[in-house]
Amino acid sequence: MVGGDGLTPAVKKEADAALNAHGLIKVRVFSDDRAAREAMFVTLADELNAAPIQHIGKLLVLWRPMPEREKTVDEDRMPGPKDVKVLKFSKRGGQRPEVKTLRVLGNQRLTSGGQIKRAKKKPVSIKKRNQD
């Protein structure tokens, strides 16, 4: 929002931050002078390298393509917990199966009976053990 002080550096800084975060922003101007609002619209668009989209009344709409964000890949990251639904069927045929939601952590496994057990390390053969 642009107040009575007009287009201050703080307003420009906030508009720039909003364009970086969202790409499309609306700026409300509290000025009754239409020519002054149009001048602010053009000034904001030029200084922020944004495209002036629309000027309706006291509302200015600006657009700028969002910058590409770098995705950081952490190679040491382990898989997180998984929520697994387990169905337990009753011995009587006419009842609904019981649904349980279990959280399986990275070092755990789910057995066929619906129980959680810790994952076992694979056994290493005697030959490979002696090589190290």
N, CA, C and O atoms as a GROMACS GRO file, in nm:
protein
  528
    1MET      N    1   0.083  -0.117   0.000
    1MET     CA    2   0.000   0.000   0.000
    1MET      C    3   0.088   0.123   0.000
    1MET      O    4   0.185   0.133   0.076
    2VAL      N    5   0.054   0.215  -0.084
    2VAL     CA    6   0.125   0.342  -0.092
    2VAL      C    7   0.041   0.445  -0.018
    2VAL      O    8  -0.073   0.473  -0.055
    3GLY      N    9   0.099   0.500   0.088
    3GLY     CA   10   0.025   0.594   0.173
    3GLY      C   11   0.039   0.737   0.126
    3GLY      O   12   0.063   0.763   0.009
    4GLY      N   13   0.023   0.829   0.222
    4GLY     CA   14   0.028   0.972   0.192
    4GLY      C   15   0.166   1.021   0.157
    4GLY      O   16   0.180   1.126   0.094
    5ASP      N   17   0.270   0.948   0.196
    5ASP     CA   18   0.407   0.990   0.165
    5ASP      C   19   0.445   0.962   0.020
    5ASP      O   20   0.549   1.010  -0.027
    6GLY      N   21   0.365   0.888  -0.049
    6GLY     CA   22   0.394   0.858  -0.189
    6GLY      C   23   0.483   0.737  -0.204
    6GLY      O   24   0.481   0.645  -0.122
    7LEU      N   25   0.561   0.737  -0.311
    7LEU     CA   26   0.645   0.623  -0.346
    7LEU      C   27   0.780   0.636  -0.276
    7LEU      O   28   0.872   0.698  -0.331
    8THR      N   29   0.794   0.580  -0.159
    8THR     CA   30   0.918   0.588  -0.081
    8THR      C   31   1.007   0.469  -0.114
    8THR      O   32   0.960   0.371  -0.172
    9PRO      N   33   1.135   0.475  -0.077
    9PRO     CA   34   1.224   0.360  -0.100
    9PRO      C   35   1.177   0.234  -0.027
    9PRO      O   36   1.198   0.122  -0.074
   10ALA      N   37   1.114   0.252   0.089
   10ALA     CA   38   1.064   0.135   0.163
   10ALA      C   39   0.952   0.065   0.085
   10ALA      O   40   0.943  -0.057   0.084
   11VAL      N   41   0.867   0.145   0.019
   11VAL     CA   42   0.758   0.087  -0.061
   11VAL      C   43   0.816   0.011  -0.179
   11VAL      O   44   0.770  -0.098  -0.212
   12LYS      N   45   0.919   0.068  -0.242
   12LYS     CA   46   0.983   0.001  -0.356
   12LYS      C   47   1.049  -0.129  -0.313
   12LYS      O   48   1.043  -0.230  -0.384
   13LYS      N   49   1.113  -0.126  -0.195
   13LYS     CA   50   1.181  -0.246  -0.145
   13LYS      C   51   1.080  -0.357  -0.117
   13LYS      O   52   1.104  -0.472  -0.152
   14GLU      N   53   0.968  -0.323  -0.054
   14GLU     CA   54   0.865  -0.423  -0.024
   14GLU      C   55   0.799  -0.476  -0.151
   14GLU      O   56   0.769  -0.595  -0.160
   15ALA      N   57   0.778  -0.389  -0.247
   15ALA     CA   58   0.720  -0.434  -0.374
   15ALA      C   59   0.815  -0.528  -0.447
   15ALA      O   60   0.772  -0.626  -0.507
   16ASP      N   61   0.945  -0.500  -0.441
   16ASP     CA   62   1.045  -0.586  -0.503
   16ASP      C   63   1.047  -0.723  -0.435
   16ASP      O   64   1.054  -0.826  -0.502
   17ALA      N   65   1.042  -0.724  -0.302
   17ALA     CA   66   1.042  -0.850  -0.228
   17ALA      C   67   0.915  -0.931  -0.260
   17ALA      O   68   0.920  -1.053  -0.275
   18ALA      N   69   0.801  -0.862  -0.271
   18ALA     CA   70   0.676  -0.932  -0.304
   18ALA      C   71   0.679  -0.988  -0.445
   18ALA      O   72   0.627  -1.097  -0.469
   19LEU      N   73   0.739  -0.915  -0.539
   19LEU     CA   74   0.750  -0.966  -0.676
   19LEU      C   75   0.842  -1.088  -0.682
   19LEU      O   76   0.815  -1.182  -0.756
   20ASN      N   77   0.950  -1.086  -0.603
   20ASN     CA   78   1.040  -1.202  -0.599
   20ASN      C   79   0.968  -1.324  -0.542
   20ASN      O   80   0.991  -1.437  -0.586
   21ALA      N   81   0.882  -1.302  -0.443
   21ALA     CA   82   0.815  -1.414  -0.378
   21ALA      C   83   0.695  -1.465  -0.456
   21ALA      O   84   0.671  -1.585  -0.460
   22HIS      N   85   0.618  -1.375  -0.518
   22HIS     CA   86   0.491  -1.414  -0.577
   22HIS      C   87   0.480  -1.395  -0.728
   22HIS      O   88   0.406  -1.468  -0.794
   23GLY      N   89   0.552  -1.300  -0.783
   23GLY     CA   90   0.546  -1.276  -0.927
   23GLY      C   91   0.439  -1.177  -0.967
   23GLY      O   92   0.467  -1.088  -1.047
   24LEU      N   93   0.320  -1.188  -0.916
   24LEU     CA   94   0.209  -1.099  -0.949
   24LEU      C   95   0.162  -1.034  -0.820
   24LEU      O   96   0.126  -1.103  -0.724
   25ILE      N   97   0.162  -0.899  -0.818
   25ILE     CA   98   0.119  -0.831  -0.696
   25ILE      C   99   0.020  -0.721  -0.728
   25ILE      O  100   0.013  -0.671  -0.840
   26LYS      N  101  -0.057  -0.685  -0.626
   26LYS     CA  102  -0.149  -0.572  -0.635
   26LYS      C  103  -0.102  -0.467  -0.536
   26LYS      O  104  -0.071  -0.499  -0.421
   27VAL      N  105  -0.096  -0.343  -0.580
   27VAL     CA  106  -0.054  -0.233  -0.494
   27VAL      C  107  -0.170  -0.134  -0.486
   27VAL      O  108  -0.219  -0.086  -0.587
   28ARG      N  109  -0.212  -0.105  -0.362
   28ARG     CA  110  -0.321  -0.009  -0.342
   28ARG      C  111  -0.260   0.128  -0.312
   28ARG      O  112  -0.173   0.140  -0.226
   29VAL      N  113  -0.308   0.230  -0.382
   29VAL     CA  114  -0.257   0.366  -0.368
   29VAL      C  115  -0.367   0.452  -0.307
   29VAL      O  116  -0.480   0.455  -0.356
   30PHE      N  117  -0.333   0.524  -0.198
   30PHE     CA  118  -0.430   0.611  -0.132
   30PHE      C  119  -0.410   0.755  -0.180
   30PHE      O  120  -0.381   0.844  -0.100
   31SER      N  121  -0.427   0.776  -0.306
   31SER     CA  122  -0.415   0.910  -0.363
   31SER      C  123  -0.535   0.932  -0.454
   31SER      O  124  -0.575   0.844  -0.530
   32ASP      N  125  -0.592   1.052  -0.446
   32ASP     CA  126  -0.709   1.082  -0.528
   32ASP      C  127  -0.671   1.133  -0.667
   32ASP      O  128  -0.757   1.139  -0.755
   33ASP      N  129  -0.546   1.170  -0.687
   33ASP     CA  130  -0.501   1.226  -0.814
   33ASP      C  131  -0.469   1.112  -0.912
   33ASP      O  132  -0.376   1.035  -0.889
   34ARG      N  133  -0.548   1.101  -1.020
   34ARG     CA  134  -0.529   0.992  -1.117
   34ARG      C  135  -0.396   1.004  -1.189
   34ARG      O  136  -0.330   0.902  -1.213
   35ALA      N  137  -0.354   1.123  -1.223
   35ALA     CA  138  -0.227   1.141  -1.294
   35ALA      C  139  -0.109   1.097  -1.206
   35ALA      O  140  -0.013   1.038  -1.255
   36ALA      N  141  -0.119   1.126  -1.077
   36ALA     CA  142  -0.012   1.085  -0.985
   36ALA      C  143  -0.007   0.933  -0.973
   36ALA      O  144   0.101   0.875  -0.965
   37ARG      N  145  -0.124   0.868  -0.971
   37ARG     CA  146  -0.128   0.722  -0.963
   37ARG      C  147  -0.068   0.659  -1.089
   37ARG      O  148   0.006   0.561  -1.081
   38GLU      N  149  -0.100   0.716  -1.205
   38GLU     CA  150  -0.042   0.663  -1.329
   38GLU      C  151   0.109   0.682  -1.332
   38GLU      O  152   0.182   0.595  -1.380
   39ALA      N  153   0.155   0.796  -1.281
   39ALA     CA  154   0.300   0.820  -1.275
   39ALA      C  155   0.368   0.719  -1.182
   39ALA      O  156   0.475   0.668  -1.213
   40MET      N  157   0.304   0.689  -1.067
   40MET     CA  158   0.358   0.588  -0.973
   40MET      C  159   0.360   0.451  -1.039
   40MET      O  160   0.455   0.374  -1.021
   41PHE      N  161   0.257   0.419  -1.115
   41PHE     CA  162   0.246   0.290  -1.183
   41PHE      C  163   0.361   0.272  -1.281
   41PHE      O  164   0.427   0.168  -1.282
   42VAL      N  165   0.386   0.374  -1.362
   42VAL     CA  166   0.495   0.366  -1.460
   42VAL      C  167   0.630   0.362  -1.390
   42VAL      O  168   0.718   0.287  -1.431
   43THR      N  169   0.647   0.443  -1.285
   43THR     CA  170   0.774   0.446  -1.211
   43THR      C  171   0.803   0.311  -1.145
   43THR      O  172   0.915   0.260  -1.154
   44LEU      N  173   0.704   0.254  -1.081
   44LEU     CA  174   0.723   0.124  -1.018
   44LEU      C  175   0.759   0.017  -1.122
   44LEU      O  176   0.849  -0.063  -1.100
   45ALA      N  177   0.690   0.017  -1.233
   45ALA     CA  178   0.715  -0.082  -1.338
   45ALA      C  179   0.857  -0.068  -1.393
   45ALA      O  180   0.924  -0.168  -1.417
   46ASP      N  181   0.902   0.056  -1.413
   46ASP     CA  182   1.037   0.078  -1.469
   46ASP      C  183   1.146   0.041  -1.369
   46ASP      O  184   1.242  -0.027  -1.404
   47GLU      N  185   1.132   0.085  -1.244
   47GLU     CA  186   1.238   0.063  -1.146
   47GLU      C  187   1.248  -0.082  -1.101
   47GLU      O  188   1.355  -0.127  -1.062
   48LEU      N  189   1.138  -0.155  -1.105
   48LEU     CA  190   1.139  -0.293  -1.058
   48LEU      C  191   1.148  -0.394  -1.173
   48LEU      O  192   1.141  -0.514  -1.150
   49ASN      N  193   1.163  -0.344  -1.296
   49ASN     CA  194   1.168  -0.431  -1.415
   49ASN      C  195   1.046  -0.522  -1.421
   49ASN      O  196   1.057  -0.642  -1.448
   50ALA      N  197   0.931  -0.463  -1.396
   50ALA     CA  198   0.806  -0.538  -1.397
   50ALA      C  199   0.718  -0.489  -1.510
   50ALA      O  200   0.734  -0.377  -1.560
   51ALA      N  201   0.625  -0.573  -1.550
   51ALA     CA  202   0.531  -0.535  -1.655
   51ALA      C  203   0.406  -0.476  -1.590
   51ALA      O  204   0.348  -0.538  -1.501
   52PRO      N  205   0.364  -0.357  -1.633
   52PRO     CA  206   0.240  -0.300  -1.580
   52PRO      C  207   0.121  -0.374  -1.641
   52PRO      O  208   0.100  -0.367  -1.762
   53ILE      N  209   0.045  -0.442  -1.560
   53ILE     CA  210  -0.065  -0.524  -1.610
   53ILE      C  211  -0.195  -0.446  -1.615
   53ILE      O  212  -0.262  -0.441  -1.718
   54GLN      N  213  -0.233  -0.385  -1.502
   54GLN     CA  214  -0.365  -0.325  -1.495
   54GLN      C  215  -0.366  -0.210  -1.395
   54GLN      O  216  -0.294  -0.213  -1.294
   55HIS      N  217  -0.447  -0.110  -1.424
   55HIS     CA  218  -0.467   0.003  -1.333
   55HIS      C  219  -0.617   0.028  -1.326
   55HIS      O  220  -0.675   0.088  -1.416
   56ILE      N  221  -0.678  -0.020  -1.218
   56ILE     CA  222  -0.821  -0.002  -1.199
   56ILE      C  223  -0.842   0.080  -1.073
   56ILE      O  224  -0.815   0.034  -0.963
   57GLY      N  225  -0.889   0.200  -1.090
   57GLY     CA  226  -0.913   0.287  -0.974
   57GLY      C  227  -0.785   0.312  -0.897
   57GLY      O  228  -0.689   0.365  -0.952
   58LYS      N  229  -0.784   0.272  -0.771
   58LYS     CA  230  -0.666   0.293  -0.686
   58LYS      C  231  -0.583   0.166  -0.671
   58LYS      O  232  -0.499   0.156  -0.582
   59LEU      N  233  -0.606   0.069  -0.759
   59LEU     CA  234  -0.536  -0.058  -0.752
   59LEU      C  235  -0.445  -0.074  -0.873
   59LEU      O  236  -0.489  -0.064  -0.988
   60LEU      N  237  -0.317  -0.100  -0.847
   60LEU     CA  238  -0.217  -0.121  -0.952
   60LEU      C  239  -0.175  -0.267  -0.949
   60LEU      O  240  -0.149  -0.322  -0.842
   61VAL      N  241  -0.168  -0.331  -1.066
   61VAL     CA  242  -0.128  -0.471  -1.074
   61VAL      C  243   0.002  -0.478  -1.155
   61VAL      O  244   0.010  -0.429  -1.267
   62LEU      N  245   0.105  -0.541  -1.092
   62LEU     CA  246   0.237  -0.555  -1.156
   62LEU      C  247   0.272  -0.703  -1.165
   62LEU      O  248   0.232  -0.783  -1.080
   63TRP      N  249   0.348  -0.738  -1.270
   63TRP     CA  250   0.392  -0.876  -1.288
   63TRP      C  251   0.538  -0.879  -1.329
   63TRP      O  252   0.583  -0.795  -1.408
   64ARG      N  253   0.610  -0.975  -1.276
   64ARG     CA  254   0.749  -1.000  -1.315
   64ARG      C  255   0.772  -1.149  -1.303
   64ARG      O  256   0.729  -1.211  -1.205
   65PRO      N  257   0.841  -1.210  -1.401
   65PRO     CA  258   0.867  -1.355  -1.390
   65PRO      C  259   0.947  -1.385  -1.264
   65PRO      O  260   1.039  -1.312  -1.228
   66MET      N  261   0.909  -1.494  -1.198
   66MET     CA  262   0.978  -1.530  -1.075
   66MET      C  263   1.114  -1.588  -1.106
   66MET      O  264   1.128  -1.664  -1.203
   67PRO      N  265   1.217  -1.555  -1.026
   67PRO     CA  266   1.351  -1.612  -1.049
   67PRO      C  267   1.352  -1.760  -1.016
   67PRO      O  268   1.279  -1.806  -0.928
   68GLU      N  269   1.436  -1.834  -1.088
   68GLU     CA  270   1.448  -1.979  -1.065
   68GLU      C  271   1.514  -2.002  -0.930
   68GLU      O  272   1.613  -1.937  -0.896
   69ARG      N  273   1.458  -2.094  -0.853
   69ARG     CA  274   1.514  -2.127  -0.723
   69ARG      C  275   1.598  -2.252  -0.738
   69ARG      O  276   1.560  -2.348  -0.806
   70GLU      N  277   1.713  -2.250  -0.672
   70GLU     CA  278   1.801  -2.366  -0.677
   70GLU      C  279   1.755  -2.468  -0.574
   70GLU      O  280   1.730  -2.434  -0.458
   71LYS      N  281   1.744  -2.593  -0.617
   71LYS     CA  282   1.708  -2.699  -0.526
   71LYS      C  283   1.836  -2.765  -0.476
   71LYS      O  284   1.919  -2.810  -0.556
   72THR      N  285   1.852  -2.769  -0.346
   72THR     CA  286   1.971  -2.831  -0.289
   72THR      C  287   1.943  -2.978  -0.265
   72THR      O  288   1.840  -3.016  -0.210
   73VAL      N  289   2.037  -3.060  -0.308
   73VAL     CA  290   2.024  -3.204  -0.290
   73VAL      C  291   2.122  -3.245  -0.181
   73VAL      O  292   2.242  -3.225  -0.193
   74ASP      N  293   2.069  -3.303  -0.075
   74ASP     CA  294   2.152  -3.349   0.035
   74ASP      C  295   2.175  -3.498   0.017
   74ASP      O  296   2.083  -3.579   0.029
   75GLU      N  297   2.300  -3.534  -0.012
   75GLU     CA  298   2.330  -3.675  -0.040
   75GLU      C  299   2.326  -3.761   0.086
   75GLU      O  300   2.304  -3.882   0.077
   76ASP      N  301   2.348  -3.701   0.203
   76ASP     CA  302   2.350  -3.778   0.327
   76ASP      C  303   2.210  -3.800   0.384
   76ASP      O  304   2.195  -3.863   0.488
   77ARG      N  305   2.110  -3.748   0.317
   77ARG     CA  306   1.975  -3.754   0.370
   77ARG      C  307   1.919  -3.896   0.360
   77ARG      O  308   1.930  -3.963   0.257
   78MET      N  309   1.859  -3.939   0.468
   78MET     CA  310   1.799  -4.072   0.474
   78MET      C  311   1.648  -4.060   0.448
   78MET      O  312   1.592  -3.952   0.464
   79PRO      N  313   1.584  -4.169   0.407
   79PRO     CA  314   1.440  -4.160   0.385
   79PRO      C  315   1.365  -4.137   0.516
   79PRO      O  316   1.404  -4.188   0.621
   80GLY      N  317   1.259  -4.061   0.509
   80GLY     CA  318   1.181  -4.027   0.627
   80GLY      C  319   1.079  -4.134   0.661
   80GLY      O  320   1.071  -4.236   0.594
   81PRO      N  321   1.002  -4.110   0.766
   81PRO     CA  322   0.901  -4.208   0.805
   81PRO      C  323   0.788  -4.216   0.703
   81PRO      O  324   0.756  -4.118   0.636
   82LYS      N  325   0.728  -4.334   0.693
   82LYS     CA  326   0.616  -4.356   0.602
   82LYS      C  327   0.496  -4.399   0.683
   82LYS      O  328   0.509  -4.480   0.776
   83ASP      N  329   0.380  -4.348   0.650
   83ASP     CA  330   0.256  -4.392   0.712
   83ASP      C  331   0.194  -4.499   0.624
   83ASP      O  332   0.168  -4.476   0.506
   84VAL      N  333   0.172  -4.616   0.681
   84VAL     CA  334   0.123  -4.731   0.606
   84VAL      C  335  -0.010  -4.775   0.666
   84VAL      O  336  -0.022  -4.786   0.788
   85LYS      N  337  -0.108  -4.801   0.580
   85LYS     CA  338  -0.237  -4.853   0.628
   85LYS      C  339  -0.232  -5.006   0.620
   85LYS      O  340  -0.194  -5.064   0.519
   86VAL      N  341  -0.271  -5.068   0.731
   86VAL     CA  342  -0.271  -5.214   0.739
   86VAL      C  343  -0.416  -5.258   0.759
   86VAL      O  344  -0.485  -5.209   0.848
   87LEU      N  345  -0.460  -5.351   0.675
   87LEU     CA  346  -0.595  -5.408   0.687
   87LEU      C  347  -0.586  -5.541   0.761
   87LEU      O  348  -0.507  -5.628   0.724
   88LYS      N  349  -0.668  -5.556   0.865
   88LYS     CA  350  -0.674  -5.682   0.937
   88LYS      C  351  -0.814  -5.738   0.918
   88LYS      O  352  -0.911  -5.683   0.970
   89PHE      N  353  -0.825  -5.846   0.843
   89PHE     CA  354  -0.954  -5.906   0.813
   89PHE      C  355  -0.998  -5.992   0.931
   89PHE      O  356  -0.918  -6.060   0.995
   90SER      N  357  -1.128  -5.989   0.957
   90SER     CA  358  -1.182  -6.069   1.068
   90SER      C  359  -1.201  -6.213   1.022
   90SER      O  360  -1.208  -6.242   0.902
   91LYS      N  361  -1.208  -6.304   1.119
   91LYS     CA  362  -1.227  -6.445   1.085
   91LYS      C  363  -1.370  -6.474   1.044
   91LYS      O  364  -1.397  -6.571   0.973
   92ARG      N  365  -1.461  -6.387   1.088
   92ARG     CA  366  -1.599  -6.398   1.043
   92ARG      C  367  -1.611  -6.323   0.911
   92ARG      O  368  -1.552  -6.217   0.895
   93GLY      N  369  -1.684  -6.374   0.821
   93GLY     CA  370  -1.688  -6.317   0.687
   93GLY      C  371  -1.766  -6.188   0.672
   93GLY      O  372  -1.738  -6.111   0.581
   94GLY      N  373  -1.864  -6.162   0.758
   94GLY     CA  374  -1.953  -6.050   0.735
   94GLY      C  375  -1.906  -5.916   0.790
   94GLY      O  376  -1.973  -5.816   0.768
   95GLN      N  377  -1.794  -5.911   0.860
   95GLN     CA  378  -1.750  -5.787   0.922
   95GLN      C  379  -1.651  -5.714   0.833
   95GLN      O  380  -1.583  -5.772   0.749
   96ARG      N  381  -1.645  -5.584   0.855
   96ARG     CA  382  -1.548  -5.502   0.781
   96ARG      C  383  -1.407  -5.528   0.833
   96ARG      O  384  -1.388  -5.561   0.950
   97PRO      N  385  -1.309  -5.511   0.747
   97PRO     CA  386  -1.171  -5.527   0.796
   97PRO      C  387  -1.133  -5.407   0.884
   97PRO      O  388  -1.181  -5.296   0.863
   98GLU      N  389  -1.047  -5.432   0.981
   98GLU     CA  390  -1.000  -5.327   1.071
   98GLU      C  391  -0.882  -5.256   1.003
   98GLU      O  392  -0.788  -5.321   0.956
   99VAL      N  393  -0.888  -5.123   0.999
   99VAL     CA  394  -0.784  -5.045   0.933
   99VAL      C  395  -0.699  -4.979   1.040
   99VAL      O  396  -0.750  -4.906   1.124
  100LYS      N  397  -0.568  -5.006   1.038
  100LYS     CA  398  -0.475  -4.942   1.130
  100LYS      C  399  -0.372  -4.866   1.048
  100LYS      O  400  -0.324  -4.916   0.946
  101THR      N  401  -0.338  -4.745   1.092
  101THR     CA  402  -0.233  -4.667   1.027
  101THR      C  403  -0.109  -4.676   1.113
  101THR      O  404  -0.110  -4.638   1.230
  102LEU      N  405  -0.002  -4.726   1.056
  102LEU     CA  406   0.125  -4.743   1.128
  102LEU      C  407   0.231  -4.655   1.066
  102LEU      O  408   0.232  -4.633   0.945
  103ARG      N  409   0.320  -4.603   1.149
  103ARG     CA  410   0.432  -4.522   1.100
  103ARG      C  411   0.556  -4.609   1.098
  103ARG      O  412   0.598  -4.661   1.201
  104VAL      N  413   0.613  -4.625   0.980
  104VAL     CA  414   0.732  -4.708   0.962
  104VAL      C  415   0.850  -4.614   0.944
  104VAL      O  416   0.852  -4.534   0.850
  105LEU      N  417   0.948  -4.625   1.032
  105LEU     CA  418   1.066  -4.540   1.025
  105LEU      C  419   1.167  -4.597   0.927
  105LEU      O  420   1.145  -4.705   0.871
  106GLY      N  421   1.275  -4.526   0.905
  106GLY     CA  422   1.373  -4.565   0.805
  106GLY      C  423   1.440  -4.698   0.833
  106GLY      O  424   1.474  -4.771   0.740
  107ASN      N  425   1.461  -4.732   0.962
  107ASN     CA  426   1.530  -4.856   0.995
  107ASN      C  427   1.433  -4.969   1.030
  107ASN      O  428   1.472  -5.067   1.092
  108GLN      N  429   1.308  -4.956   0.990
  108GLN     CA  430   1.208  -5.056   1.023
  108GLN      C  431   1.146  -5.112   0.896
  108GLN      O  432   1.155  -5.054   0.788
  109ARG      N  433   1.082  -5.229   0.914
  109ARG     CA  434   1.011  -5.290   0.802
  109ARG      C  435   0.878  -5.342   0.852
  109ARG      O  436   0.859  -5.362   0.972
  110LEU      N  437   0.787  -5.363   0.760
  110LEU     CA  438   0.654  -5.412   0.792
  110LEU      C  439   0.644  -5.557   0.751
  110LEU      O  440   0.670  -5.591   0.635
  111THR      N  441   0.607  -5.644   0.844
  111THR     CA  442   0.596  -5.786   0.812
  111THR      C  443   0.463  -5.813   0.745
  111THR      O  444   0.375  -5.727   0.742
  112SER      N  445   0.448  -5.933   0.692
  112SER     CA  446   0.323  -5.968   0.626
  112SER      C  447   0.208  -5.977   0.725
  112SER      O  448   0.092  -5.965   0.685
  113GLY      N  449   0.237  -5.998   0.853
  113GLY     CA  450   0.133  -6.004   0.954
  113GLY      C  451   0.090  -5.867   1.005
  113GLY      O  452   0.001  -5.858   1.089
  114GLY      N  453   0.153  -5.761   0.955
  114GLY     CA  454   0.116  -5.626   0.995
  114GLY      C  455   0.191  -5.575   1.116
  114GLY      O  456   0.148  -5.479   1.179
  115GLN      N  457   0.303  -5.638   1.150
  115GLN     CA  458   0.384  -5.594   1.263
  115GLN      C  459   0.505  -5.518   1.212
  115GLN      O  460   0.552  -5.540   1.100
  116ILE      N  461   0.556  -5.428   1.296
  116ILE     CA  462   0.676  -5.351   1.260
  116ILE      C  463   0.796  -5.416   1.326
  116ILE      O  464   0.796  -5.442   1.447
  117LYS      N  465   0.899  -5.442   1.247
  117LYS     CA  466   1.023  -5.497   1.300
  117LYS      C  467   1.139  -5.413   1.249
  117LYS      O  468   1.131  -5.349   1.144
  118ARG      N  469   1.246  -5.414   1.326
  118ARG     CA  470   1.366  -5.343   1.282
  118ARG      C  471   1.430  -5.417   1.166
  118ARG      O  472   1.432  -5.540   1.162
  119ALA      N  473   1.480  -5.341   1.073
  119ALA     CA  474   1.544  -5.402   0.957
  119ALA      C  475   1.676  -5.464   1.002
  119ALA      O  476   1.752  -5.403   1.077
  120LYS      N  477   1.701  -5.583   0.956
  120LYS     CA  478   1.825  -5.652   0.991
  120LYS      C  479   1.930  -5.621   0.886
  120LYS      O  480   1.899  -5.604   0.768
  121LYS      N  481   2.053  -5.615   0.931
  121LYS     CA  482   2.162  -5.596   0.836
  121LYS      C  483   2.180  -5.726   0.757
  121LYS      O  484   2.160  -5.835   0.810
  122LYS      N  485   2.216  -5.711   0.631
  122LYS     CA  486   2.239  -5.829   0.549
  122LYS      C  487   2.363  -5.902   0.601
  122LYS      O  488   2.464  -5.838   0.631
  123PRO      N  489   2.357  -6.033   0.611
  123PRO     CA  490   2.476  -6.105   0.657
  123PRO      C  491   2.585  -6.101   0.550
  123PRO      O  492   2.560  -6.117   0.431
  124VAL      N  493   2.706  -6.080   0.597
  124VAL     CA  494   2.821  -6.073   0.507
  124VAL      C  495   2.888  -6.211   0.507
  124VAL      O  496   2.907  -6.271   0.612
  125SER      N  497   2.922  -6.259   0.389
  125SER     CA  498   2.982  -6.391   0.378
  125SER      C  499   3.122  -6.392   0.441
  125SER      O  500   3.184  -6.286   0.457
  126ILE      N  501   3.169  -6.509   0.475
  126ILE     CA  502   3.299  -6.523   0.541
  126ILE      C  503   3.410  -6.475   0.447
  126ILE      O  504   3.506  -6.412   0.492
  127LYS      N  505   3.398  -6.504   0.318
  127LYS     CA  506   3.501  -6.462   0.222
  127LYS      C  507   3.512  -6.311   0.217
  127LYS      O  508   3.623  -6.257   0.218
  128LYS      N  509   3.397  -6.241   0.210
  128LYS     CA  510   3.402  -6.095   0.204
  128LYS      C  511   3.451  -6.035   0.336
  128LYS      O  512   3.517  -5.931   0.336
  129ARG      N  513   3.420  -6.100   0.446
  129ARG     CA  514   3.467  -6.052   0.576
  129ARG      C  515   3.618  -6.061   0.584
  129ARG      O  516   3.682  -5.973   0.641
  130ASN      N  517   3.674  -6.166   0.530
  130ASN     CA  518   3.820  -6.187   0.535
  130ASN      C  519   3.894  -6.096   0.438
  130ASN      O  520   4.012  -6.069   0.459
  131GLN      N  521   3.827  -6.047   0.333
  131GLN     CA  522   3.894  -5.960   0.235
  131GLN      C  523   3.925  -5.823   0.295
  131GLN      O  524   4.025  -5.762   0.258
  132ASP      N  525   3.844  -5.776   0.385
  132ASP     CA  526   3.864  -5.642   0.442
  132ASP      C  527   3.969  -5.642   0.546
  132ASP      O  528   3.998  -5.537   0.604
   0.00000   0.00000   0.00000
